[in-house]
Amino acid sequence: MVTGFALLGAGLAAGLAAIGTGVGNGLIISKMLESMARQPELTGQLRTNMFIGVGLVEAVPIIAIVIAFMLYAK
């Protein structure tokens, strides 16, 4: 039987992860563009590092959704 608090926790986990991911991706991309403007010769290396960082940040909401499903299933 699913309690109200489990559903509330699942919703909070998914919502906060989505908000955090949006902020994190925004910061990563803005700092990468700022760095490219300052040192255009490092564009390739900065872009590679940005994709790695964005990939790591995007893993957080996926984990949060899995946790939310686990809370919902109990």
C-alpha positions in Angstrom: 0.0 0.0 0.0 1.4 3.4 -1.0 1.2 6.1 1.6 0.8 9.8 0.9 4.3 10.5 2.3 5.9 8.1 -0.2 4.2 9.8 -3.1 5.2 13.2 -1.8 8.8 12.0 -1.5 8.7 10.6 -5.0 7.4 13.9 -6.4 9.9 16.0 -4.5 12.8 13.8 -5.6 11.8 14.0 -9.3 11.0 17.7 -9.1 14.1 18.9 -7.3 16.3 16.7 -9.5 14.8 18.4 -12.6 15.3 21.8 -11.2 18.9 21.1 -10.1 19.7 19.6 -13.5 18.4 22.7 -15.3 20.5 25.0 -13.1 23.5 22.8 -13.4 23.4 22.5 -17.2 22.9 26.3 -17.5 25.9 27.0 -15.4 28.1 24.5 -17.3 27.1 25.8 -20.7 27.4 29.5 -19.7 30.9 29.0 -18.2 32.0 27.0 -21.3 30.8 29.8 -23.6 32.6 32.4 -21.4 35.8 30.3 -21.6 35.5 29.9 -25.3 35.2 33.7 -25.7 38.3 34.2 -23.6 40.4 31.5 -25.2 39.1 30.4 -28.6 42.0 28.1 -29.3 40.8 25.7 -26.6 37.3 25.3 -28.1 37.7 21.6 -28.8 39.0 20.7 -25.4 36.4 22.9 -23.7 33.6 21.3 -25.7 34.7 17.8 -24.8 34.8 18.7 -21.1 31.4 20.3 -21.3 29.8 17.2 -22.8 31.4 15.1 -20.0 30.0 17.5 -17.4 26.6 17.6 -18.9 26.5 13.8 -19.1 27.3 13.6 -15.4 24.7 16.2 -14.5 22.0 14.4 -16.5 22.6 11.2 -14.6 21.2 12.8 -11.4 17.6 13.1 -12.5 17.7 9.6 -14.0 18.7 8.3 -10.6 16.1 10.4 -8.9 13.4 9.0 -11.1 14.5 5.5 -10.3 14.3 6.3 -6.6 10.9 7.9 -7.1 9.6 4.7 -8.8 11.0 2.6 -6.0 9.2 4.8 -3.4 6.0 4.5 -5.4 6.3 0.8 -5.8 6.4 0.2 -2.0 
